[in-house]
Amino acid sequence: MSLNGWHRGEHAIHRKLGTDNDYSVANLYRNIDGDLPDDHAQFHSTRLSFLPVATLDIEGRPWGSILSGPEGFVQTPKYSVLRVAAKLWKGDPLLENAEIFAKSGEMLVAGIGIELTTRRRNKFAGRVTRSEKKDDELLLDFTVNQAIGNCPKYIVVRDLIPHATSPFVAHQDLNLGVNARLSDDAIRIITAADTVFLGTYYHATAEDALHFPSHMGMNHRGGRPGFIRVSPEDSRTVVLPDYSGNRLMTSLGNIEATPLASLTFIDFVTGDILYLTGDAENLVGERALQLMPFQKSLTTVYVTGYTIVRNALPFRQRQGIEMSPYSPPIRLLATESRQHLFSTQTSSPTALLSRIELHSPTIATFTWQSSTALHILPGQAVIMNMAPLVGIPAYRHMAPSKPTIVNDDSVRTWTVSAAGRYRAPTNELSLTLREKRGGAVTGPLFTIARKLKEVRPEVLQDATGLELRVAIVGIAGDFVLPSNVEDHNGDLSKPEPVPHKKLLWMAGGIGLTPFLSMLRSLVEQSSSYQWDINFILASAEPHVLVPLVMDAFSPQPNIHLSLDIFTRMSDYVFASSEHDNVVVRVHHRRVPRDWFTRSDMVDLEEREVYLCGSPEFETAAMDALIAGGVSEETVKREGFEY
């Protein structure tokens, strides 16, 4: 944070992000106070369960610490001073860093206070002016010279209650060797986190020390669980995506000037804390996209030291949390997912909308003609840049009525429900979509669909008056048929043939789309495989979705399809099938938790299980599968949201 304008690092990151000439950004630094406002002082001293702070170790590396104590552990005894009586545990970096202060009398500090039940938050920076060990407490005075309210957008709401603890250091390596890697436990904590505290340091040069003195920074970053990734190549480079915020860029600016950072993770269920420090770098534009596709700005931290302390935080969260509505979908690293992207090629394929089939007011199939033949495995998805249709939303800090637009880049990932002949490159692909209420992309598409009803390819352009062409960014997805079916390139005689292949497909609503593509591909194959498919479809509108399944299927002697339809639509009746190798059963209820423990489901362990639907459906379906003895790790699930 700077009181006298943007320091050299902040200028650098604003130039990289293209906000250096934005008049609305130019004077944001004026929001920073040069002391501790009264309302901030009251907040820190009355509303906090814990206080994350950042300090430097003997090597000049930032570390994040978690200060906590009984109610009132933070006080404001005088103007711009926060007095903290913290009970620290072995392994917390501040214990050692306080000894540096005892010897030198100098220590920079920054902190951020967050009331997790309300998303209220304020951060500060300054100096440690007192450090004293008393019994099992560390008494600290922080003299604040910079303070500002922080962005609340990505804070996860959770309620914490006191909890007895017995902290212990489970793993510590403060100076990782060249070939060292993070432990599996550390990686699990990182990739499961929805919250991290980012500590940074600005080291002033002799030339700018007067106007921009050295200072620490401590900030909050939040997202959906899994939004922070660890490079599988070295198992120690942590990748932190940068989401749209208040555009001060104080943390990223510090990293630009002094490429170091700390990351501190709290597991609010177990009380475990992971402390990291390392070398940091901001990546913007093409460099960011190459590492994490579709993420145009991110920070990497090459970890040089870390500590895991178990059972440390003297609080635990109650059941039930509220995720931020602003958090965008998780982006995987380029090395983590099975995807083929065209973004780095000289010209990306384009897709021309050629046909629309409206199945209901909110479900339709949109067929597109690709300018390049594509290889799409059954169950995979297409990534499309829909900006030519909807544009790219302008920057907005907050959007309470529609939070998703804040990070919307108009890129969408949709499962392909039909794509030409099995394993043959195709120029035609179909997407069966449900209109999302208020959807920035599906809204315009369905406006066209409802207006035109059904349009043949040769008249669509004339009917709309427009040529609707968008860019194809890539093909993605691991949610495909069994590998021993895909790996022989369609020649089923080369591997040892499997007489029977048993599958269990579970779909909730529009989650049936990958199975439409899989079913079509199995029908088109000519093989000696005997397929036994149990397809469980849960839907509030089976009269719309079941015909799509039957349309994808045609009678084949080597495929037996058993379709169980679960619906609360009491008057739904399925007309009898004309095919001997199709059995359809209708159940007027939800999928019960004991469905797979029935006596006639004796072959469940022999089936490869595929699951696709809303998060709520997947949770309920997984509970039923686990009750039936299925291991969660063996269930194939699609990797993105609808």
C-alpha positions as CSV (number, residue, x, y, z in Angstrom):
1,M,0.0,0.0,0.0
2,S,1.2,3.5,-0.8
3,L,0.1,6.9,0.5
4,N,2.0,9.0,-2.0
5,G,0.9,7.4,-5.2
6,W,1.7,4.1,-6.9
7,H,5.2,2.8,-6.2
8,R,7.3,1.3,-8.9
9,G,5.9,-2.2,-8.6
10,E,2.3,-1.0,-8.6
11,H,3.1,1.1,-11.7
12,A,4.5,-2.0,-13.4
13,I,1.5,-4.3,-12.7
14,H,-0.9,-1.6,-13.9
15,R,1.0,-1.3,-17.1
16,K,0.9,-5.1,-17.6
17,L,-2.8,-5.2,-16.9
18,G,-3.6,-2.1,-19.1
19,T,-5.1,0.0,-16.3
20,D,-2.2,2.6,-16.1
21,N,-4.2,5.1,-18.3
22,D,-7.6,4.4,-16.7
23,Y,-8.7,7.6,-14.9
24,S,-10.8,5.6,-12.5
25,V,-7.7,3.7,-11.3
26,A,-5.2,6.6,-11.2
27,N,-6.2,7.9,-7.8
28,L,-7.4,4.8,-6.0
29,Y,-4.3,5.0,-3.7
30,R,-6.1,7.9,-2.0
31,N,-8.4,5.4,-0.4
32,I,-5.5,4.4,1.9
33,D,-5.5,6.1,5.3
34,G,-2.2,7.1,7.0
35,D,-3.4,5.9,10.4
36,L,-5.9,3.5,12.0
37,P,-9.5,4.9,11.5
38,D,-11.7,4.7,14.6
39,D,-14.2,2.3,12.9
40,H,-11.3,0.0,11.9
41,A,-9.9,0.0,15.5
42,Q,-13.3,-0.9,16.8
43,F,-13.7,-3.7,14.2
44,H,-10.3,-5.3,14.9
45,S,-10.8,-5.2,18.7
46,T,-14.4,-6.5,18.8
47,R,-15.1,-8.7,15.7
48,L,-12.2,-11.1,15.2
49,S,-11.7,-14.7,16.0
50,F,-8.2,-14.7,14.4
51,L,-5.8,-12.2,12.8
52,P,-3.6,-13.2,9.9
53,V,-0.4,-11.1,9.8
54,A,2.8,-11.1,7.6
55,T,6.3,-10.6,8.8
56,L,9.9,-11.2,7.5
57,D,12.2,-14.0,8.6
58,I,16.0,-13.6,9.0
59,E,16.5,-14.2,5.3
60,G,14.0,-11.4,4.3
61,R,11.3,-13.8,3.2
62,P,7.6,-13.1,4.1
63,W,5.7,-15.5,6.2
64,G,2.0,-15.4,7.2
65,S,1.1,-16.1,10.8
66,I,-2.3,-16.7,12.4
67,L,-2.8,-14.8,15.7
68,S,-5.7,-15.9,17.9
69,G,-6.8,-15.9,21.4
70,P,-9.9,-15.4,23.7
71,E,-12.4,-12.7,23.0
72,G,-10.7,-9.3,23.2
73,F,-7.2,-10.7,22.2
74,V,-6.9,-7.6,20.0
75,Q,-7.1,-4.2,21.8
76,T,-6.6,-0.5,20.8
77,P,-4.9,1.1,23.8
78,K,-4.0,4.3,22.0
79,Y,-4.1,6.1,18.7
80,S,-3.2,3.9,15.7
81,V,-1.9,1.0,17.9
82,L,-3.3,-2.5,17.8
83,R,-2.2,-4.5,20.9
84,V,-2.4,-8.3,20.4
85,A,-2.2,-11.0,23.1
86,A,-1.8,-14.1,21.0
87,K,-1.4,-17.7,22.0
88,L,1.0,-19.0,19.4
89,W,2.0,-22.6,18.8
90,K,5.3,-24.1,17.8
91,G,5.8,-23.8,14.1
92,D,4.1,-20.5,13.6
93,P,6.7,-18.2,11.9
94,L,6.0,-15.2,14.2
95,L,7.6,-17.0,17.1
96,E,11.0,-17.0,15.4
97,N,10.5,-13.6,13.7
98,A,9.7,-12.0,17.1
99,E,13.2,-13.0,18.1
100,I,14.5,-10.9,15.2
101,F,12.7,-7.9,16.6
102,A,14.1,-8.6,20.0
103,K,17.6,-8.4,18.6
104,S,17.2,-5.6,16.1
105,G,14.2,-3.6,17.3
106,E,12.9,-3.4,13.8
107,M,10.0,-5.4,12.3
108,L,7.6,-4.6,9.6
109,V,4.1,-6.1,9.8
110,A,0.8,-6.2,7.9
111,G,-2.5,-7.9,8.7
112,I,-6.0,-8.4,7.6
113,G,-9.0,-8.8,9.9
114,I,-12.1,-10.6,8.5
115,E,-15.4,-11.3,10.2
116,L,-16.3,-14.5,8.4
117,T,-20.0,-14.4,9.3
118,T,-20.5,-11.1,7.6
119,R,-17.6,-10.7,5.1
120,R,-16.6,-7.5,6.9
121,R,-12.9,-6.9,6.4
122,N,-10.1,-4.3,6.9
123,K,-6.4,-4.5,6.4
124,F,-3.4,-2.6,7.8
125,A,0.3,-2.2,7.6
126,G,2.9,-0.7,9.9
127,R,5.6,-1.7,12.4
128,V,6.0,-3.9,15.5
129,T,6.9,-1.5,18.3
130,R,6.6,-4.0,21.1
131,S,7.2,-7.8,21.5
132,E,7.1,-9.5,24.8
133,K,6.7,-13.1,25.8
134,K,4.5,-13.6,28.9
135,D,3.7,-17.0,30.1
136,D,2.1,-18.8,27.1
137,E,1.3,-15.5,25.3
138,L,3.1,-13.3,22.9
139,L,2.3,-9.6,23.5
140,L,2.7,-7.4,20.5
141,D,2.0,-3.8,19.6
142,F,1.5,-2.9,16.0
143,T,1.7,0.8,15.2
144,V,-0.4,1.3,12.1
145,N,0.6,3.8,9.4
146,Q,-1.5,2.4,6.5
147,A,-5.1,1.2,6.6
148,I,-7.8,0.4,4.0
149,G,-11.0,-1.6,3.6
150,N,-10.5,-4.7,1.6
151,C,-12.6,-6.3,-1.2
152,P,-15.2,-8.6,0.2
153,K,-16.2,-10.4,-3.0
154,Y,-14.5,-13.8,-2.6
155,I,-14.8,-14.3,1.2
156,V,-16.5,-17.6,2.2
157,V,-19.1,-17.0,4.9
158,R,-18.5,-19.5,7.8
159,D,-19.4,-19.5,11.5
160,L,-16.5,-20.4,13.9
161,I,-16.9,-21.7,17.4
162,P,-14.2,-22.2,20.0
163,H,-12.4,-25.6,20.0
164,A,-9.8,-27.1,22.3
165,T,-6.5,-27.8,20.6
166,S,-3.2,-29.5,21.0
167,P,-1.1,-28.2,18.1
168,F,2.0,-30.1,16.8
169,V,4.3,-29.7,13.9
170,A,3.6,-32.5,11.4
171,H,6.1,-31.5,8.8
172,Q,8.6,-28.7,8.4
173,D,11.2,-27.8,5.9
174,L,12.2,-24.2,6.0
175,N,14.7,-24.3,3.2
176,L,13.8,-26.7,0.5
177,G,16.5,-28.2,-1.6
178,V,16.7,-27.8,-5.4
179,N,15.0,-31.2,-6.1
180,A,12.6,-31.1,-3.1
181,R,8.9,-31.3,-3.5
182,L,5.9,-30.4,-1.3
183,S,4.5,-33.4,0.7
184,D,1.3,-35.0,-0.5
185,D,-0.4,-33.6,2.7
186,A,0.7,-30.1,1.8
187,I,-0.6,-30.4,-1.8
188,R,-4.0,-31.8,-0.5
189,I,-4.4,-28.8,1.8
190,I,-3.6,-26.4,-1.1
191,T,-5.9,-27.9,-3.7
192,A,-8.8,-28.3,-1.3
193,A,-8.7,-24.7,0.0
194,D,-11.3,-22.1,-0.7
195,T,-9.3,-19.4,1.2
196,V,-5.7,-18.3,1.4
197,F,-3.9,-15.4,3.0
198,L,-1.3,-13.8,0.7
199,G,1.7,-12.0,2.4
200,T,4.0,-9.7,0.4
201,Y,6.9,-7.4,0.9
202,Y,7.9,-4.1,-0.8
203,H,11.6,-3.4,-0.3
204,A,12.3,0.2,-1.0
205,T,15.4,1.3,-2.9
206,A,17.5,4.2,-1.6
207,E,16.1,6.4,-4.3
208,D,12.4,5.8,-3.5
209,A,12.6,5.1,0.3
210,L,11.5,8.7,1.2
211,H,8.2,8.6,-0.8
212,F,7.6,4.8,-0.8
213,P,9.2,3.3,2.3
214,S,9.5,-0.5,2.7
215,H,6.3,-2.2,4.0
216,M,4.6,-5.5,4.3
217,G,1.3,-6.5,2.7
218,M,-1.3,-9.1,3.8
219,N,-4.3,-9.9,1.7
220,H,-7.1,-12.4,1.3
221,R,-7.7,-14.6,-1.8
222,G,-10.8,-16.8,-2.1
223,G,-12.5,-19.0,-4.7
224,R,-14.1,-22.4,-5.1
225,P,-12.3,-25.3,-3.5
226,G,-9.6,-26.3,-5.9
227,F,-9.1,-22.8,-7.4
228,I,-5.4,-22.8,-6.3
229,R,-3.3,-25.4,-8.2
230,V,0.1,-27.0,-7.7
231,S,2.2,-27.8,-10.8
232,P,2.4,-31.5,-11.3
233,E,5.8,-31.0,-13.0
234,D,7.7,-30.0,-9.9
235,S,5.1,-30.4,-7.1
236,R,6.2,-27.2,-5.5
237,T,5.1,-24.3,-7.7
238,V,1.8,-23.0,-6.5
239,V,-0.4,-21.2,-9.0
240,L,-2.8,-18.6,-7.7
241,P,-5.3,-17.1,-10.2
242,D,-6.0,-13.4,-9.9
243,Y,-9.7,-12.6,-10.0
244,S,-11.3,-9.2,-10.8
245,G,-11.1,-7.0,-7.7
246,N,-10.8,-3.4,-6.6
247,R,-7.9,-2.8,-9.0
248,L,-5.6,-1.3,-6.4
249,M,-3.1,-4.2,-7.1
250,T,-1.2,-3.6,-3.9
251,S,-0.2,-7.2,-3.4
252,L,0.7,-7.8,-7.1
253,G,2.5,-4.5,-7.1
254,N,4.7,-5.6,-4.1
255,I,5.5,-8.8,-5.9
256,E,6.5,-6.9,-9.1
257,A,9.0,-4.9,-7.0
258,T,10.1,-7.6,-4.6
259,P,9.3,-11.1,-6.1
260,L,8.6,-12.9,-2.8
261,A,5.3,-14.1,-1.2
262,S,3.9,-16.1,1.6
263,L,0.7,-18.3,1.4
264,T,-1.1,-19.4,4.6
265,F,-3.9,-21.9,4.4
266,I,-6.3,-22.8,7.2
267,D,-8.4,-26.0,7.2
268,F,-11.4,-24.7,9.2
269,V,-12.7,-28.3,9.7
270,T,-9.5,-29.8,11.2
271,G,-7.8,-26.7,12.5
272,D,-4.6,-27.6,10.5
273,I,-2.5,-24.7,9.1
274,L,-0.1,-24.8,6.2
275,Y,2.5,-22.0,6.1
276,L,4.4,-21.4,2.8
277,T,7.0,-18.9,1.6
278,G,8.7,-18.6,-1.8
279,D,9.8,-16.8,-4.9
280,A,6.8,-15.1,-6.6
281,E,6.1,-13.9,-10.1
282,N,3.1,-12.4,-11.7
283,L,2.1,-13.7,-15.2
284,V,-0.2,-11.7,-17.4
285,G,-1.5,-12.3,-20.9
286,E,-0.1,-15.1,-23.1
287,R,2.3,-16.4,-20.3
288,A,-0.6,-16.8,-17.9
289,L,-2.8,-18.5,-20.6
290,Q,0.0,-20.9,-21.5
291,L,0.2,-22.0,-17.8
292,M,-3.5,-21.9,-16.9
293,P,-5.8,-21.7,-20.0
294,F,-8.5,-19.0,-19.9
295,Q,-6.8,-17.3,-16.9
296,K,-5.3,-14.0,-18.1
297,S,-3.6,-13.0,-14.8
298,L,-2.1,-15.1,-12.1
299,T,0.7,-15.4,-9.6
300,T,3.1,-18.3,-9.2
301,V,4.9,-19.1,-5.9
302,Y,7.9,-21.4,-6.1
303,V,8.0,-22.7,-2.5
304,T,11.3,-22.4,-0.7
305,G,10.0,-23.3,2.8
306,Y,6.9,-24.7,4.5
307,T,5.5,-25.9,7.7
308,I,2.3,-27.9,8.5
309,V,0.9,-27.6,12.0
310,R,-1.9,-29.9,12.9
311,N,-4.9,-29.0,15.2
312,A,-3.7,-25.4,15.6
313,L,-6.6,-23.0,15.1
314,P,-8.6,-22.9,18.3
315,F,-11.9,-22.6,16.3
316,R,-13.8,-24.9,14.0
317,Q,-16.5,-24.1,11.5
318,R,-20.1,-25.1,12.1
319,Q,-21.8,-27.2,9.4
320,G,-22.8,-25.2,6.4
321,I,-20.8,-22.5,4.6
322,E,-21.8,-19.9,2.0
323,M,-19.6,-19.7,-1.0
324,S,-19.1,-16.4,-2.7
325,P,-21.4,-15.9,-5.8
326,Y,-18.5,-14.0,-7.5
327,S,-16.1,-16.9,-7.6
328,P,-15.6,-18.1,-11.2
329,P,-15.3,-21.8,-12.3
330,I,-12.0,-23.5,-11.5
331,R,-9.3,-23.3,-14.1
332,L,-7.0,-26.3,-14.4
333,L,-3.4,-26.0,-15.4
334,A,-2.6,-26.9,-19.0
335,T,-0.7,-30.0,-17.8
336,E,-3.6,-31.2,-15.7
337,S,-6.4,-31.8,-18.1
338,R,-7.1,-33.7,-21.3
339,Q,-7.7,-30.9,-23.7
340,H,-6.7,-29.7,-27.1
341,L,-6.6,-25.9,-27.4
342,F,-6.3,-23.8,-30.5
343,S,-5.5,-20.5,-28.8
344,T,-1.8,-20.6,-29.5
345,Q,-2.2,-21.4,-33.2
346,T,-2.2,-18.8,-35.9
347,S,-5.9,-19.3,-36.6
348,S,-8.6,-20.9,-34.5
349,P,-11.5,-22.8,-36.0
350,T,-14.8,-21.1,-36.1
351,A,-18.3,-22.5,-35.7
352,L,-21.3,-21.4,-37.7
353,L,-24.8,-22.0,-36.2
354,S,-26.6,-24.1,-38.8
355,R,-29.6,-25.7,-37.1
356,I,-31.8,-25.3,-34.0
357,E,-34.2,-27.9,-32.6
358,L,-36.4,-26.6,-29.8
359,H,-37.4,-29.5,-27.5
360,S,-39.1,-27.4,-24.9
361,P,-39.2,-23.7,-24.0
362,T,-35.9,-24.1,-22.1
363,I,-34.1,-27.1,-23.8
364,A,-32.8,-27.0,-27.3
365,T,-30.2,-28.6,-29.5
366,F,-27.9,-26.2,-31.4
367,T,-25.9,-27.6,-34.3
368,W,-22.8,-25.9,-35.6
369,Q,-20.6,-26.3,-38.6
370,S,-16.9,-26.1,-37.8
371,S,-14.5,-24.5,-40.3
372,T,-12.0,-27.3,-39.5
373,A,-12.6,-31.0,-39.0
374,L,-12.5,-31.8,-35.3
375,H,-11.7,-35.0,-33.4
376,I,-14.1,-35.2,-30.6
377,L,-14.3,-38.3,-28.4
378,P,-17.8,-39.3,-27.2
379,G,-18.4,-37.5,-23.9
380,Q,-16.0,-34.7,-24.5
381,A,-16.8,-31.0,-24.6
382,V,-16.2,-28.1,-26.9
383,I,-14.9,-24.7,-25.6
384,M,-16.3,-21.8,-27.5
385,N,-15.7,-18.1,-27.3
386,M,-19.1,-16.6,-27.6
387,A,-18.0,-12.9,-27.6
388,P,-19.2,-12.4,-31.2
389,L,-22.7,-13.1,-29.9
390,V,-22.7,-11.4,-26.5
391,G,-19.5,-9.3,-26.3
392,I,-17.3,-9.1,-23.2
393,P,-18.7,-7.4,-20.2
394,A,-17.0,-4.2,-19.1
395,Y,-15.1,-4.1,-15.8
396,R,-17.3,-3.9,-12.7
397,H,-16.1,-4.1,-9.2
398,M,-19.3,-5.4,-7.7
399,A,-22.6,-6.6,-9.3
400,P,-24.9,-7.8,-6.6
401,S,-27.8,-8.5,-9.0
402,K,-25.6,-10.6,-11.3
403,P,-22.3,-11.5,-9.6
404,T,-21.1,-13.9,-12.4
405,I,-20.6,-11.1,-14.9
406,V,-17.6,-9.7,-12.9
407,N,-15.3,-12.4,-14.1
408,D,-17.1,-13.4,-17.3
409,D,-14.9,-13.7,-20.4
410,S,-17.7,-15.0,-22.6
411,V,-15.9,-18.4,-23.0
412,R,-18.2,-21.4,-22.4
413,T,-17.6,-25.1,-22.2
414,W,-20.4,-27.4,-23.3
415,T,-20.7,-31.2,-23.7
416,V,-21.1,-32.3,-27.3
417,S,-24.3,-34.4,-27.6
418,A,-23.6,-35.5,-31.2
419,A,-20.5,-35.2,-33.4
420,G,-20.6,-37.0,-36.7
421,R,-19.5,-40.6,-37.0
422,Y,-17.7,-42.5,-34.3
423,R,-13.9,-41.7,-34.2
424,A,-14.1,-39.9,-37.6
425,P,-13.1,-36.2,-37.8
426,T,-16.2,-34.1,-38.2
427,N,-17.2,-30.6,-39.2
428,E,-20.6,-30.9,-37.4
429,L,-21.3,-30.9,-33.7
430,S,-24.5,-30.6,-31.7
431,L,-24.9,-29.1,-28.3
432,T,-28.0,-29.9,-26.3
433,L,-28.4,-27.0,-23.8
434,R,-30.7,-25.8,-21.1
435,E,-31.3,-22.1,-20.8
436,K,-29.8,-20.7,-17.7
437,R,-32.0,-18.1,-16.0
438,G,-30.3,-14.8,-16.7
439,G,-27.6,-16.5,-18.7
440,A,-25.4,-14.1,-20.6
441,V,-25.0,-16.7,-23.4
442,T,-27.8,-19.1,-23.3
443,G,-30.3,-16.2,-23.0
444,P,-29.5,-14.8,-26.5
445,L,-29.3,-18.3,-28.0
446,F,-32.7,-19.3,-26.7
447,T,-34.2,-16.0,-27.8
448,I,-33.2,-17.0,-31.3
449,A,-34.4,-20.5,-30.7
450,R,-37.9,-19.5,-29.5
451,K,-38.3,-17.0,-32.3
452,L,-37.3,-19.5,-35.0
453,K,-38.6,-22.7,-33.5
454,E,-36.9,-25.2,-35.9
455,V,-34.9,-24.0,-38.8
456,R,-33.2,-26.0,-41.6
457,P,-29.5,-25.3,-42.2
458,E,-30.0,-23.7,-45.6
459,V,-32.4,-21.1,-44.3
460,L,-31.1,-20.3,-40.9
461,Q,-29.0,-17.4,-42.1
462,D,-31.8,-15.9,-44.1
463,A,-34.2,-16.3,-41.1
464,T,-31.9,-14.5,-38.7
465,G,-30.5,-12.0,-41.1
466,L,-27.1,-12.7,-39.5
467,E,-24.3,-15.2,-39.8
468,L,-23.8,-16.4,-36.3
469,R,-20.2,-17.5,-36.2
470,V,-18.1,-17.9,-33.0
471,A,-14.6,-19.1,-32.2
472,I,-13.8,-22.7,-31.2
473,V,-11.2,-22.4,-28.5
474,G,-10.6,-26.1,-27.9
475,I,-11.8,-29.6,-27.2
476,A,-11.6,-30.9,-23.6
477,G,-12.6,-33.6,-21.2
478,D,-11.7,-36.9,-19.6
479,F,-15.3,-38.0,-19.3
480,V,-15.1,-40.5,-22.1
481,L,-15.8,-44.2,-22.7
482,P,-13.5,-46.8,-21.1
483,S,-9.9,-46.5,-22.2
484,N,-9.6,-50.1,-23.5
485,V,-12.4,-49.1,-25.9
486,E,-10.8,-45.8,-27.0
487,D,-7.1,-46.8,-27.3
488,H,-7.3,-49.2,-30.2
489,N,-8.5,-46.5,-32.7
490,G,-11.7,-48.3,-33.5
491,D,-10.1,-51.7,-34.3
492,L,-11.6,-53.9,-31.6
493,S,-9.7,-57.0,-32.8
494,K,-6.3,-55.9,-31.7
495,P,-6.6,-55.9,-27.9
496,E,-7.9,-59.0,-26.2
497,P,-11.7,-58.7,-26.8
498,V,-13.9,-58.3,-23.7
499,P,-17.1,-60.4,-24.2
500,H,-19.1,-58.1,-21.9
501,K,-18.8,-54.5,-20.9
502,K,-21.0,-53.3,-18.1
503,L,-21.6,-49.6,-17.6
504,L,-23.7,-47.6,-15.1
505,W,-24.6,-44.1,-16.2
506,M,-26.2,-41.7,-13.8
507,A,-27.5,-38.4,-15.1
508,G,-29.4,-35.5,-13.4
509,G,-31.4,-33.5,-15.9
510,I,-29.4,-31.9,-18.7
511,G,-26.4,-33.9,-17.3
512,L,-27.5,-36.6,-19.8
513,T,-25.8,-34.8,-22.7
514,P,-22.4,-36.7,-22.6
515,F,-24.3,-40.0,-22.5
516,L,-26.2,-39.1,-25.7
517,S,-22.9,-38.8,-27.5
518,M,-21.6,-42.1,-25.9
519,L,-24.8,-43.9,-26.8
520,R,-24.7,-42.8,-30.4
521,S,-21.0,-43.9,-30.6
522,L,-21.8,-47.4,-29.3
523,V,-24.7,-47.8,-31.7
524,E,-22.4,-46.8,-34.6
525,Q,-19.6,-49.2,-33.7
526,S,-19.3,-52.6,-35.4
527,S,-17.8,-54.9,-32.7
528,S,-18.1,-58.1,-30.9
529,Y,-18.5,-56.4,-27.6
530,Q,-21.6,-57.1,-25.7
531,W,-22.7,-53.8,-23.9
532,D,-24.9,-53.9,-20.8
533,I,-25.8,-50.3,-19.9
534,N,-27.9,-49.4,-16.8
535,F,-28.8,-45.7,-17.4
536,I,-30.3,-43.9,-14.4
537,L,-31.9,-40.6,-15.4
538,A,-33.4,-38.3,-12.8
539,S,-35.5,-35.5,-14.3
540,A,-38.3,-33.1,-13.6
541,E,-39.2,-33.2,-17.3
542,P,-38.8,-36.8,-18.6
543,H,-41.2,-36.1,-21.4
544,V,-38.5,-33.9,-22.9
545,L,-35.3,-35.8,-22.1
546,V,-36.3,-39.4,-22.5
547,P,-37.1,-38.9,-26.3
548,L,-33.6,-37.6,-26.7
549,V,-32.2,-40.8,-25.2
550,M,-34.4,-42.9,-27.5
551,D,-33.4,-40.9,-30.5
552,A,-29.7,-41.5,-29.8
553,F,-30.4,-45.3,-29.5
554,S,-31.3,-47.7,-32.3
555,P,-31.7,-51.5,-31.8
556,Q,-28.4,-53.3,-31.9
557,P,-28.1,-57.0,-30.9
558,N,-24.9,-56.3,-28.9
559,I,-26.3,-53.5,-26.8
560,H,-28.8,-54.0,-23.9
561,L,-30.1,-50.7,-22.4
562,S,-31.9,-50.6,-19.1
563,L,-33.3,-47.1,-18.5
564,D,-34.5,-46.2,-15.0
565,I,-36.3,-42.9,-15.0
566,F,-36.7,-41.2,-11.6
567,T,-39.2,-38.3,-11.6
568,R,-41.6,-36.4,-9.4
569,M,-43.8,-35.9,-12.4
570,S,-46.7,-38.0,-11.1
571,D,-48.6,-38.3,-14.4
572,Y,-45.6,-39.3,-16.5
573,V,-45.9,-42.7,-18.3
574,F,-43.4,-44.1,-20.8
575,A,-44.9,-45.6,-23.9
576,S,-43.7,-49.2,-24.3
577,S,-40.5,-49.6,-26.3
578,E,-40.5,-51.5,-29.6
579,H,-37.1,-52.9,-28.9
580,D,-36.5,-56.2,-27.1
581,N,-33.1,-55.1,-25.9
582,V,-34.5,-52.0,-24.2
583,V,-36.1,-52.1,-20.7
584,V,-37.6,-48.9,-19.3
585,R,-38.8,-48.5,-15.8
586,V,-40.4,-45.3,-14.3
587,H,-40.1,-44.5,-10.6
588,H,-42.1,-41.6,-9.3
589,R,-39.6,-40.5,-6.7
590,R,-36.0,-39.4,-6.2
591,V,-33.2,-41.9,-6.4
592,P,-33.3,-43.5,-3.0
593,R,-30.1,-43.8,-1.0
594,D,-30.6,-47.6,-0.7
595,W,-31.1,-48.1,-4.5
596,F,-27.9,-50.1,-5.0
597,T,-28.3,-52.3,-1.9
598,R,-31.3,-54.1,-3.4
599,S,-30.9,-57.8,-4.1
600,D,-31.3,-57.4,-7.9
601,M,-28.3,-55.0,-8.1
602,V,-25.7,-57.8,-7.5
603,D,-23.4,-56.8,-10.4
604,L,-22.8,-53.2,-9.3
605,E,-19.1,-53.9,-8.6
606,E,-18.6,-55.1,-12.2
607,R,-19.8,-51.9,-13.7
608,E,-17.8,-48.8,-14.7
609,V,-19.7,-45.9,-13.2
610,Y,-20.2,-42.5,-14.8
611,L,-21.9,-39.6,-13.0
612,C,-23.0,-36.2,-14.4
613,G,-25.4,-33.6,-13.1
614,S,-25.9,-30.7,-10.8
615,P,-23.7,-30.6,-7.6
616,E,-26.8,-31.5,-5.6
617,F,-27.7,-34.5,-7.8
618,E,-24.1,-35.7,-7.8
619,T,-23.9,-35.5,-4.0
620,A,-27.1,-37.6,-3.6
621,A,-26.1,-40.1,-6.3
622,M,-22.7,-40.5,-4.7
623,D,-24.2,-41.2,-1.3
624,A,-26.3,-44.0,-2.9
625,L,-23.3,-45.4,-4.7
626,I,-21.1,-45.4,-1.6
627,A,-24.0,-47.1,0.3
628,G,-23.9,-49.8,-2.4
629,G,-20.2,-50.4,-1.9
630,V,-18.8,-48.3,-4.7
631,S,-15.5,-46.5,-4.0
632,E,-15.8,-42.7,-4.8
633,E,-12.4,-42.8,-6.4
634,T,-13.6,-45.1,-9.1
635,V,-16.5,-43.0,-10.2
636,K,-15.9,-40.9,-13.4
637,R,-17.3,-37.4,-13.1
638,E,-17.4,-34.6,-15.6
639,G,-15.0,-31.8,-14.7
640,F,-16.9,-28.6,-15.3
641,E,-20.2,-26.9,-14.4
642,Y,-23.3,-26.3,-16.5
